[in-house]
Amino acid sequence: MSIEFLAVSIFFLVVNLISFNEMYVDKVKARLRSDNRIPEGVLFFMAVFFGSVGVYLGMFAFRHKTQRWYFVIGMPLLMLENLAFLYFVFKYLVGLHIIIT
């Protein structure tokens, strides 16, 4: 396993843990009827930048945003986008021999 793969894996894990936590925080704020909620745009922003797995798992773990069609459909699509992007980046970098396998 290369150091680059390990670094990207740790980054992916951390971003998804943060995203998962933000879904929990927003759910708690929703129950308290707080005005200081996390905007849906921020949740989508985190999902676009590699946090889609955390948002998606948080949706069902906390039963939050599961009635919003754009979350139910959008998060799996963003997961595919995230994984495809990571795949092509690694394939491109390995092809250039930047990453030594």
Rosetta silent file (secondary structure, phi, psi, omega in degrees, C-alpha in Angstrom):
SEQUENCE: MSIEFLAVSIFFLVVNLISFNEMYVDKVKARLRSDNRIPEGVLFFMAVFFGSVGVYLGMFAFRHKTQRWYFVIGMPLLMLENLAFLYFVFKYLVGLHIIIT
SCORE:     score description
SCORE:     0.000 S_00000001
   1 L     0.000  130.034 -178.055    0.000    0.000    0.000 S_00000001
   2 L   -81.538  158.344  179.085    1.437    3.340   -1.024 S_00000001
   3 H   -65.877  -31.748  178.708    1.698    6.340    1.266 S_00000001
   4 H   -66.390  -43.077  178.402   -0.448    8.349   -1.157 S_00000001
   5 H   -62.799  -41.618  178.561   -3.269    5.814   -0.963 S_00000001
   6 H   -63.446  -43.221 -179.795   -3.052    5.844    2.826 S_00000001
   7 H   -63.661  -44.181  179.817   -3.136    9.654    2.938 S_00000001
   8 H   -67.182  -37.417  178.711   -6.175    9.845    0.647 S_00000001
   9 H   -64.629  -42.486  177.903   -7.920    7.112    2.635 S_00000001
  10 H   -65.231  -42.442  177.163   -7.370    8.965    5.903 S_00000001
  11 H   -59.332  -47.278 -179.792   -8.595   12.210    4.298 S_00000001
  12 H   -60.049  -43.187  179.479  -11.707   10.423    2.972 S_00000001
  13 H   -64.259  -45.992 -178.680  -12.391    8.905    6.403 S_00000001
  14 H   -63.877  -45.975  179.753  -11.973   12.218    8.261 S_00000001
  15 H   -61.045  -40.152 -179.552  -14.196   14.159    5.838 S_00000001
  16 H   -72.886  -33.099  174.244  -16.904   11.506    6.109 S_00000001
  17 H   -65.577  -40.706  176.988  -16.726   11.424    9.908 S_00000001
  18 H   -63.893  -43.555  179.345  -17.153   15.214    9.947 S_00000001
  19 H   -63.203  -43.004  177.591  -20.086   14.948    7.542 S_00000001
  20 H   -60.223  -44.138  179.318  -21.695   12.211    9.632 S_00000001
  21 H   -64.106  -38.813  179.492  -21.281   14.352   12.742 S_00000001
  22 H   -65.459  -34.110  175.167  -22.816   17.382   11.015 S_00000001
  23 H   -64.504  -39.836  177.272  -25.910   15.332   10.171 S_00000001
  24 H   -64.265  -46.306 -179.444  -26.189   14.439   13.871 S_00000001
  25 H   -60.497  -43.798  179.536  -25.741   18.061   14.945 S_00000001
  26 H   -65.926  -36.478  177.948  -28.396   19.220   12.489 S_00000001
  27 H   -64.334  -42.996  178.290  -30.792   16.507   13.682 S_00000001
  28 H   -63.141  -43.601  178.676  -30.339   17.605   17.295 S_00000001
  29 H   -65.176  -33.286  177.925  -30.901   21.237   16.319 S_00000001
  30 H   -66.975  -40.375  178.388  -34.013   20.215   14.373 S_00000001
  31 H   -65.567  -35.461  179.802  -35.448   18.470   17.430 S_00000001
  32 L   -82.183   -2.998 -177.092  -34.770   21.550   19.551 S_00000001
  33 L    55.931   41.401 -179.443  -36.348   23.734   16.858 S_00000001
  34 L   -74.405  145.768  175.060  -33.202   25.837   16.842 S_00000001
  35 L   -81.010  -14.053 -175.121  -32.854   28.751   14.451 S_00000001
  36 L   -97.647   52.734 -178.360  -29.146   28.026   14.124 S_00000001
  37 L   -82.746  164.210  176.942  -29.480   24.944   11.882 S_00000001
  38 L   -84.098  122.631 -179.506  -26.983   23.753    9.308 S_00000001
  39 L   -63.043  148.055  179.052  -28.211   24.801    5.845 S_00000001
  40 H   -60.173  -32.218  178.296  -28.926   22.021    3.353 S_00000001
  41 H   -61.915  -35.535  178.010  -26.480   23.684    0.981 S_00000001
  42 H   -68.192  -39.838  178.560  -23.665   23.139    3.483 S_00000001
  43 H   -64.427  -40.616  176.514  -24.556   19.455    3.764 S_00000001
  44 H   -67.988  -36.952  177.764  -24.499   19.140   -0.023 S_00000001
  45 H   -60.065  -45.150  178.009  -21.203   21.072   -0.160 S_00000001
  46 H   -63.832  -36.748 -179.937  -19.640   18.559    2.231 S_00000001
  47 H   -67.443  -39.346  179.515  -21.057   15.708    0.156 S_00000001
  48 H   -64.239  -38.868 -179.270  -19.604   17.093   -3.071 S_00000001
  49 H   -94.456   54.868  168.026  -16.188   17.372   -1.459 S_00000001
  50 H    74.172   16.434  176.718  -15.938   13.687   -0.534 S_00000001
  51 H  -106.308   16.493 -174.544  -18.314   13.594    2.449 S_00000001
  52 H   -64.969  -35.038 -179.904  -21.208   11.913    0.650 S_00000001
  53 H   -66.318  -43.219  178.716  -20.811    8.581    2.438 S_00000001
  54 H   -64.531  -42.086  177.729  -20.959   10.277    5.851 S_00000001
  55 H   -64.308  -44.711 -178.129  -24.012   12.341    4.903 S_00000001
  56 H   -64.346  -44.575  177.746  -25.771    9.294    3.458 S_00000001
  57 H   -65.359  -38.416  177.488  -25.051    7.130    6.496 S_00000001
  58 H   -64.555  -33.826  177.947  -26.109    9.990    8.779 S_00000001
  59 H   -56.951  -45.567 -174.792  -29.393   10.312    6.911 S_00000001
  60 H   -90.903  -27.262  176.817  -30.428    6.813    7.843 S_00000001
  61 H   -68.593  -36.250 -176.874  -28.666    6.495   11.194 S_00000001
  62 L  -108.848    3.978 -176.779  -30.450    9.591   12.516 S_00000001
  63 L    48.758   54.787 -175.862  -33.533    9.451   10.242 S_00000001
  64 L  -126.119  129.095  179.536  -32.727   12.939    9.064 S_00000001
  65 L    68.663   18.211 -179.110  -33.456   14.411    5.594 S_00000001
  66 L   -79.978  -11.809  177.749  -34.847   11.076    4.415 S_00000001
  67 L   -91.618   -7.139 -179.591  -38.066   12.716    3.213 S_00000001
  68 L   -89.928  115.163 -176.020  -36.175   15.086    0.895 S_00000001
  69 H   -60.394  -33.843 -177.773  -36.014   13.549   -2.566 S_00000001
  70 H   -72.385  -19.831  171.884  -32.910   15.533   -3.460 S_00000001
  71 H   -83.056  -43.484 -177.467  -31.051   13.960   -0.534 S_00000001
  72 H   -63.144  -39.207  179.566  -32.360   10.438   -1.175 S_00000001
  73 H   -89.321  -39.443 -174.120  -31.403   10.604   -4.858 S_00000001
  74 H   -68.396  -39.691 -176.374  -28.532   13.088   -4.685 S_00000001
  75 H   -65.922  -44.225  175.737  -26.342   11.417   -2.061 S_00000001
  76 H   -62.326  -36.606  177.657  -25.940    8.076   -3.883 S_00000001
  77 H   -65.674  -39.394  177.353  -25.167   10.004   -7.080 S_00000001
  78 H   -69.196  -31.411  175.030  -22.581   12.083   -5.242 S_00000001
  79 H   -63.214  -43.147  177.502  -21.073    8.890   -3.787 S_00000001
  80 H   -62.659  -42.555  179.261  -20.627    7.595   -7.329 S_00000001
  81 H   -61.986  -44.911  179.745  -19.127   10.933   -8.384 S_00000001
  82 H   -61.564  -46.838 -178.675  -16.711   10.924   -5.439 S_00000001
  83 H   -67.872  -38.483  177.593  -15.573    7.361   -6.058 S_00000001
  84 H   -64.337  -42.177  178.686  -15.242    7.893   -9.813 S_00000001
  85 H   -61.896  -46.861  178.734  -13.145   11.003   -9.231 S_00000001
  86 H   -62.786  -40.068  179.011  -10.845    9.204   -6.797 S_00000001
  87 H   -60.881  -48.843 -177.490  -10.543    6.250   -9.177 S_00000001
  88 H   -69.216  -33.007  176.046   -9.563    8.428  -12.139 S_00000001
  89 H   -63.818  -47.331  179.875   -7.132   10.480  -10.065 S_00000001
  90 H   -66.681  -40.033  179.006   -5.339    7.340   -8.909 S_00000001
  91 H   -63.074  -41.421  178.847   -5.446    5.791  -12.361 S_00000001
  92 H   -66.020  -45.065 -177.912   -4.014    8.980  -13.861 S_00000001
  93 H   -68.897  -36.608  176.853   -1.312    9.319  -11.211 S_00000001
  94 H   -68.021  -37.980  177.349   -0.306    5.663  -11.473 S_00000001
  95 H   -62.554  -31.131  177.232   -0.178    6.042  -15.262 S_00000001
  96 L   -86.607   -2.847 -177.696    2.234    8.924  -14.819 S_00000001
  97 L    62.040   29.752  173.668    4.227    6.853  -12.310 S_00000001
  98 L   -78.771  -39.297  175.745    3.765    9.562   -9.709 S_00000001
  99 L   -96.744  125.168 -179.517    2.357    7.022   -7.319 S_00000001
 100 L   -95.475  118.655 -177.636    4.647    4.062   -6.918 S_00000001
 101 L   -91.958    0.000    0.000    2.686    0.891   -6.328 S_00000001
